[in-house]
Structure formats: structure tokens, C-alpha cells
Amino acid sequence: MIYQSSAGEYYSGLDIWMRFESGLWEPHDWSQATGQEWVQTEADEVLTLTPVPESDLPDGVSVTEAEDVEYLSE
């Protein structure tokens, strides 16, 4: 599943999980009805993550790869 954040960035489910595991994000809340998730970042911001079918992604959008997580913590 691909998610669009309230900041306009796109993430895969694996990207989100890696951020949870690394401590960059913490789960905040989740809506079973919509699939939306709310996460708290290490900067104390709350992001809304909304599921987006891959077929609905805008042209030219590439999802951040899980390998990028290690660079975010530097």
C-alpha cells in the first residue's frame, strides 16, 4: 500500500514500518474505516497518512525507498 502524507510526500508501508522501527516516527492513531494513519515525527509534528492506490499516483511520483531511512537520521 502507498500512503500520501499531509506534507505531500508518498511512502510505502515498508517505509512507514522502517520509520517506526528506527524511532523516527511513532504511531499516533489509526482509522479502520478509512485506513488513514496518524504518526508523530521526531520533530513532534503529527502527519496524516492516507492510503492511495498505486494507479492513482501522479505521473512522476516515486516512493521513498526504505534504504533512505538511514539517511534521514543523520
N, C-alpha and C positions, 0 to 999 in steps of 0.2 A: 504494500500500500504506500502511496505517496501522500504527503501532507504539505499543505501550504501554511506557513506561519503568518501571524498577524503582522509581522515585519516584512512580508512579501517573499520570503525565501522558501525553497522547497526542500523537503527531507524525506528520505525513505524510512521505513520502520526500523531498519538496521541502524541508520544514522541516529535516530532518536534513542534507541536502546544503548548505543555506544556512548552517547552523551550522558545518559543515566548512570551507566557503569563507571564512567570516568569522573562523575561528580560535577560535570559542567552544568547539568540540569537536574532538577528534582521534580518528580511527578507532583502535580498540584491537585488536579481533578480530571474527571473523565465523564462524558455523556454517552451512555449506552445507546440512547435513541439516535444520536447524530454521528457518533464516532469521534466527535471532537475531543481533543485533549488540551489541558492547560498545564503548562510547565513553568517552573520558576528557574531562571538562569542564575549563574553565579554573580551576576550584576544586580540581583534582586528584581529583575523585570519578570513579569508574567506574560508568556506568549500563548496565544491560542493557536492550536494546530488543527487544521480542518482537512479531512481526507479528500483527495482529489483523484478521480480515475486517471490513469496514465493517458488515456485517449483524450482527456480534456486539458492536458498540459499545453501551455502556449508554445508555439514554434520557437526553437532555440533554447528552451529551458533545459538545463541539465541539473540533475540532483546531486547535491554534495555527497561525495563518497565517504564511507566510514573511515578510510585512511586519513581523511582531513582532520579528524577529531584530535589526533595527537598534536597537530599544528595549532589548533585553537587554544590550547592551554599554555602555549609559550608566551 
